[in-house]
Amino acid sequence: MTQPPQPGPWDGQQPGQWHQAPGYPGGPSQPGAPGPYSGPGQYGPPQQQWPNPVPPKKGGPAKWVLGAVALVAVIAVTAVIAVSCTKNGGNSSGGGNGSGGGTSAPNNSGIASANDTGPVGIITEDPSCAPWGPVATTLANVAANGWDKRDASIPANSWTPEQKSQYQAVEDALRGAADQTIALVKLTPHRVMRELYEQFIAYSRAYADRIETYTPSDDNLNRVSTSIVAVLNGVCGAITLSSAQSRAPLVSDGPVPNQIAPVGDVANPKRFMLTADAQCLNWRQTIDDFNHDPAYSQWSKEDSNLPASSWTDQYKQENQAVTPVLKRIADGYLELSRNSSSPFAADLGALGAQYARAFVISIPSYSVADSQLYSVFSKVPSVMFAACDSATG
């Protein structure tokens, strides 16, 4: 399969890096056409393999790419979101298959998703995607001041004047992005999107608050924020490229949630994990087992820019072999979701599971647009790993 437009969570780049992709603001062309746009959610040369949703080995000099993952998609995907999402309108697709359990009717609280208490599903339209694009793109442009190439292991007391200026600019941009996202918390009709926006706000502000006295462990907060951006980009990208609409009707309903977090102070949301969740180790073990599965290891080397109609016999065999592996990891996400003490973590796991199932359904007729489904699935663990690290670091 073609490589998804976004690099994997850990591929040797700088930790928590917001990436200004080359070629912007020239604007995307069509997928597959020559020019800066080389796939959904991607500028620059196409990736060579599927990203691994795998935690790094503890104790090593791991460098994180969660921010790069996030903003590579922001620049390209959100550049075309406004057209698609405006076309699709602001209504939820209803309950059950592909709905995300949303309701389009705002209620007295002013929160469009306040009555969304159903199962998390594939989101086929969301009016918040269009305004999310400029928010994230502006943040990426500011981060391109050199902060995106920083060494996150350098504490604030060792910064040069230039580095201090870069961090301060990003601090201001993060606060501005968080403030603008408050409106999206109210606008989205989907509970899980509301929660993602809320956590983007909470972790972005927490990271901004630490910049003046920054130490390397504070970058964990940034990694949560940028990982959430990657998930949001995948959701909106799948809508924009119509993969969500194409695959959602074939995905079975997810489980009814065990717990629903009440709508709180949307202008000042709290971080969902202040102490490590009991499922942190289980998340790492589940993803580590997945990454080391031989069928997945072989499949992950494929060129994901090839549609199913162009696969060799070897590719066809590898995709058949990886299908039960992906189904198993989707079941693992749901199990972790059910056992989580956090309503957000439960919804996040359910979201990843449903997008994994949608991606599995896409395999026999795979197109590059379906890589957005995989992006959601593969970035969900990144949120959990970074949150776990921020709660223990």
N, C-alpha and C positions, 0 to 999 in steps of 0.2 A: 504494500500500500504506500501511498505517497507519504512523505514525511509531513507531519502536521506543521502548520506555519510557525509554530512557536518552539523554541529550543526547550530541552528538558530542564527540570528544576535544578539539577546540579551538573553543569558541564564545563566547569573550570573558569567561569567568568566571575566578575566581581560580585560580592554579596549584595543582595537587595538593590540591584542596579536598575534605574529607570533608563531605558535605552531610547535615544533619538535615532530612529532608523534612517539610513542614508536614502536620499531621494525625496524626502518630504521637504517642503510642502508641494511637490509637483503634482500630487494627486494620483490615485490608483488608476491603472488601466484595467482591462478585463483579466480575470484569472487565466494564466497560461500565455498571455500576450507579452511581447518583449517590453522592456522598460522596468521601472522601479518596482512595480507590483508583480511579485512572482508567486503568488498563491494567496489564499484567503488569510488575512491577518499577518501578512509577511511582506517586508520590503527587503530588497537586496537578494543575494544568491539563495536559491532554495536550500532547505536543510537536506541532509543526506540520510536521515533515519528518524524513526519515531522516537519521541522523548520518553525517558524512563521516569515514572513517578516513584523515585527511590530515595530513601533517606541516606545521607552521607555517613561514612564510618566515623564514629566518635573519636575525638582525640587528634585527628589529622588536620592539616591546614586547608580544610574544605573552603572553597569559594562558591558563593551562592549566586544564582542567576535569576532569582525570582523576580526582581524588578525588571530585568531585561525581558524576561518572558512576558511580563505584563505590558510593557510599553511598546514592544515590537508589534503586539496585536493592537494596542490602542491606536497607533499611528495609521495603520492600514485599515483595520476593520471598522473603526469608528468613522473613518473618512467617508464611508458609504452607508453608514447606519441611518443617517438622517433621512435619506431618500426612501430606504426600504421600510423603516419603522413608521414613517409618516404615511406611507402607502398602506401599511397594514392596519394602522389606526391604533387606538388605545384600548380596545376591548380584549379581555381575556377570552381564551377559547373555551372556557367553562370548566366543569369538573371532569375527573376521570382521565382518559388517555390524553397525554400531551398538554394538560391544562396547567400544571403547577398548582392546582387547587385555587386558582385566583378568582376574584370577582371584580368586575370593572366599575361597579357603582360606588363612588365615594360615600362615606357615611358621615354622621354628625361629628366624628372626631377629626375629620379632614384627612384621614389616612385611608387611601383607596384599598389597601390590603387588610384592613382591620378585621374584616369578616372572613378572611381566607384561613380556614382551619382544616382544609382537606389534605390529601396526600400531595407530596411534591411530585411534579411531573416535568415533562419537556415543555419549555416555555416557547410558544409559537409566535407570540407578539407581546410587545411591552413598550408603552409610550415613553418610558424613561430612557430607553437606549439612545434615542436621538440626542437629547441634551447631555447625556453622559459623555459623548464623544468630545465636544469642545473642552469639557472640564479636564479630561484625562490628557488630551493633546497639549493643552496649555501647560500642564504639569510636566509633561515630557520635554517640551521646548525649554523650560526653565532648567530642568535637570541636565540638559545638554551643555551647560556652562562649564563642564569639567567634572562635576559631581558624579556623573554617570561612569566616570573612569577612576573614581577614587579608590584608595586602599582603605576599606572599612575597618581595618585593624588598628588604624592610627587614632588615638584618643584626642579629644579636643585640646588638651594642654600641649599637644605637639604639632598642632596645625600651623601651617604657614599662613600669612595674611590672605593669600589667594584662596587656600582651602577653606579658611573661615568664611570668606565672602561667599564661596560656593554653597556651603552648608546653610548659611543664613538666607540665601536666595531660595533654596529648596524649602527651608522652614516656612518662609512666607507663602510659597506656592502651595505647600501642603495644607496650611491653615485655610488658604483661600479655596482650595479644592474641597476640603471638608465642609466648609460653610456652604458652598454651592450645592453639595450633594444632599444637604438637608431637604431641599425641595424634591429631590428624586425619591427619598424615603417616603414622602407623602404621595408621590405620583404613581409609583408602580402598583399594579393591582395584585402582585404576587408576594406572598409572605417571605419566601426565601430570597427574593431580590431585595426586599426591604431590609432583611437581616444582613445581607451582604453589604449594602450601602451603609447601614449603621456601623458595621464593624470596620469598614474602610474609614469612616469618620473617626471612630474611637482609636484605632491603631495609628492612623496618620497623625492625629493630634498628640497621642502619647509619644510618638517618635519625635515630633516637632518640639515637644516640651523637654526632651532630653538633649537636644542638640547643643545647648549652651555648655553642658557638662558632659558631653558625649563620651562614652566608653564603648569598646567593641561589642559588648553584650547588648547594647541598646539597638544594634542593627537588627536584632530579632523582631523588634516591633515593626520596623520598616519591611521586613520580609513578609510579615503577615499582611500588611497593607498591599504590597505589590502582588502577592499571591492572589488576594481577593480580586485585584484588578484583572489578573489573568483569567479567573473564572468568569467575571462579568463580561470580559471581552469574548470569551468563547460562547456564552449564552447569546449575546447580542450578535456575534458573528454568524452563529447558526441560524438566527432569524433572518439576518440580512441576506445570506446566501441561500435561504429557503430549505436548508437541510432539516431544520427543526420541523417545519411544516410537512415535509415529505415523509419523515420517519416517525413522527409522534403518533399518528393513528394506529401504528402497528405495535406500540409499546404497551404492555399490560400496566394496569394501575399499580402504583406503589402502595405501601402499607399506610394505613391511617396512623398519624403520629400519636405517640404515647403522651406527649406533652406539648403545649403551645405556649410560647413565651408571650405574656401580655404586652401590648403596645405601651412603651414607656415614654420617657422624655426624648423624642426623636432629635431634638437639637443638641442633646448632650448624652448620647448613648454610651454605655459602659462596655469595656472589653469583655468578651465572653469567657475568657480563661485567665483568671488571676492566680490560680493555683493549678498545678498540673492535673489534667483529667486522668481518671483511672485507666482510660482507654489509650493513652499516649503510647505506651509500649506495644499494645496490640496493633495500633495503626502501623507502627514501624515494622513489626514482624510480618503483618499481612502484606505490606508492599514489598518488603525484602524478599519474601517467598515468591511473590508474583514476578519480580524482576529476574529472579534466578531460575524461573521455569524454562526449560530448554526450548519449548515451542515458542514462548514469548521472545526469548533471546534471539532466536533465528529470525522471527517475523520482524522484530524491531530494526533489523538491518535493511529492510526493504526501502525502496524509493517510494515515498508516499504521494508523489506527484503523478503517479500512474493510476488512471482509473481502471476499474475491473475489466473493462473491455480490452485493455492492453496488457493484461497480466500474462506472464509465461506460465507454463504448466507448474514450474516450481513455485511461483508466487501463489497460484491457486491452491496448491497443496499446503503451503505454509499458512495461508489464511484459513483454510479448513481446520488446520491443527491448532491455531491460536483461538478459534472461536470458543471452545469449551473453557479455555483458560480465562478469557475475558468474562464469560458468564460467571465463572467461579469468583472472580474478584468483585464483580457486581454484587454477588450474594454476600461476600465478605464486608463490603461497604455497608450493606443493610444491617448486618449483624452488629457491626461497630456502632452504627447509628442507633439501633434499638437499646444498646447498653450504655449510651452516653448520658451523663448527668446534665448536659447542656442542650437546651432546645435548639440552639443554633447549630451546634455540632451534629445533632441528630438530623436536622434538615439538610445540612451540608452533605452528610454521608448519603442521604436519600437522593439528593440531587445528582451526586456522582454516580450512584448506582443506576439511575434512570438514563442518564446520558451514556453510560457504558452499554446498557441494553439497546439503546437506539443505535449506537455505533455498530454493535454486533449485527443488528438487523440490516444495516447499510452494507455490510461486507459483500454480499453477492452482486450488488449493483453499485459498488462504491464509486463516488466521485470525490474530487478534491474538496468540495464544500463540506463533505462529511467529516473532514479532519477537525472542524470546529466542535463537533460532538466529542471527539476524542480529547480535545483540549480541555473541555470542562472536566471530564472524567479524570484526566491525568494531573490536573492542577489542584483538585480537591485535597489530596494528601499534603500538598505543599502548605496550605493554610494551616492544617492541623499540626504539622511538624514545627513550623515557625511559632505557632501559638504555644505549643508545648515547651519549646526552647525559651520563649520569652517569659513563661511562667516559672521556669526553673533556673534561668540564667541570671 
